Amino acid sequence: MPGTELFGAEEKKEVNDVLETGILFRYNHDAQRNNIWKAREFEEEVKKITKAKFAHAVSSGSTAVSCALAAAGIGAGDEVIVPPFTFIASVEAVLFAGALPVFAEIDESLCLSPEGIRAAITPKTKAVLLVHMCGGMARIDEIVALCKEKNIALVEDAGQAFGASFKGTFVGLFGKAGSYSFDFFKIATAGEGGVFVTNDEQAYRHAETYSDHGHDHIGNNRGMENHPIVGFNFRIGELNAAVGVAQTRRVPYVIKKNRENKAFLTAELSKIPGVSFSKLADPAGDSATFLNLLLPDTASAKRVVEEFNNAGVGGFNYWFLNMYHFINQWDHLKNMKTAAPLAIQVLGAPQDYTKLQLPKSQEVVGRLISFGIRVTWTEDEMKALCAKIKACIQKALSPIHA
Ligand SMILES: *Cc1c(COP(=O)(O)O)cnc(C)c1O
């Protein structure tokens, strides 16, 4: 995980700029801040990479998803198509917007498929919340066309795919609004942080006022600003934003190096019979944070995981059993265990989540083992890792088990 692998003098310098002035707040205090505006700088760095017209930094990737939904006009009672394989924040953001998640099938892209989305559309469908998983991207051109055909909004949660692109356009910028996460486990980290992006000025205005109690951010008397809409506090602080600035500047290097390392591993591991990889709609646009192995079936993937654990091979995720990334473990959500009633509990859920059948998603996630690509790997380390992976997979797939 590069965000945590590369950390040093550059991050300290940016944070120190803030500590010198003591202005930890992103707005106002013009006289005291000595022209230090880290949240704004963070947004500029994100725009440089993604070519987004507008970017707005917030407190987390989760709140960035909330801003994206709000900016797209998604709210109470709206059906939003979501994947069963995602970090659960995507689904939580839909629920807390008062909207109703409708789960649809993913495919070997690890993202919602156009076929899955089409099958889940109802007259009440307002939006698709497309999540670009594991550093890659969905079949975005087909999904954009489908959303246009059906006249539904496209919102992208690119929490795991900052820096990934499809045919030259960065993920997050295909629909009404998109989001990135800069938490501690992403390609770049702000400690905690997220960024909302859009090419639509009105969506941007909504997101930036929504994320700060409706403030319109005009003038220099915060208490007397107008509040065009009701909002809440999703602000990022200057210290986190400062880390985000330094980290975002590292991303072009990280992606270049990640791609080299992933290509090395892919070449080695593709020689193993029975191993294939997740599909990338545009391989050239991969952010290459994960190498996603697909085993022949769930049973063999589980045996491979067991062999990895026995052999002390680390650095991988078996999402099928992960508590936060796959629907099979989301009993709290299926049974609507909430602190207080949400809109969905008043309006009624659009699907019986306890009886959902998503066979394609079960098959794909069951077969999937993802290795986090390390930017600091040496060739010797990668060779040693590949040898271990190969031995474990061969053992797990040997005919004894058949
Ligand atoms: C990490 C992540 C989020 C949430 O980001 P936080 O910054 O941890 O709130 C949302 N969606 C996806 C797909 C993620 O991977």
The ligand as an SDF file (V2000), in Angstrom:
LIG
                    3D

 15 15  0  0  0  0  0  0  0  0999 V2000
  -12.0650    3.1940    1.1780 C   0  0  0  0  0  0  0  0  0  0  0  0
  -13.3350    3.2630    0.4450 C   0  0  0  0  0  0  0  0  0  0  0  0
  -14.3630    4.1360    0.7920 C   0  0  0  0  0  0  0  0  0  0  0  0
  -14.3730    4.9380    2.0590 C   0  0  0  0  0  0  0  0  0  0  0  0
  -13.3060    5.7300    2.2320 O   0  0  0  0  0  0  0  0  0  0  0  0
  -12.9220    6.2800    3.6910 P   0  0  0  0  0  0  0  0  0  0  0  0
  -11.9410    7.3390    3.3410 O   0  0  0  0  0  0  0  0  0  0  0  0
  -12.3170    5.1460    4.4430 O   0  0  0  0  0  0  0  0  0  0  0  0
  -14.1530    6.8100    4.2960 O   0  0  0  0  0  0  0  0  0  0  0  0
  -15.4940    4.2020   -0.0090 C   0  0  0  0  0  0  0  0  0  0  0  0
  -15.6150    3.4220   -1.0740 N   0  0  0  0  0  0  0  0  0  0  0  0
  -14.6600    2.5530   -1.4380 C   0  0  0  0  0  0  0  0  0  0  0  0
  -14.8610    1.7160   -2.6520 C   0  0  0  0  0  0  0  0  0  0  0  0
  -13.5010    2.4240   -0.6820 C   0  0  0  0  0  0  0  0  0  0  0  0
  -12.5950    1.5050   -1.0130 O   0  0  0  0  0  0  0  0  0  0  0  0
  1  2  1  0
  2  3  1  0
  2 14  2  0
  3  4  1  0
  3 10  2  0
  4  5  1  0
  5  6  1  0
  6  7  2  0
  6  8  1  0
  6  9  1  0
 10 11  1  0
 11 12  2  0
 12 13  1  0
 12 14  1  0
 14 15  1  0
M  END
$$$$
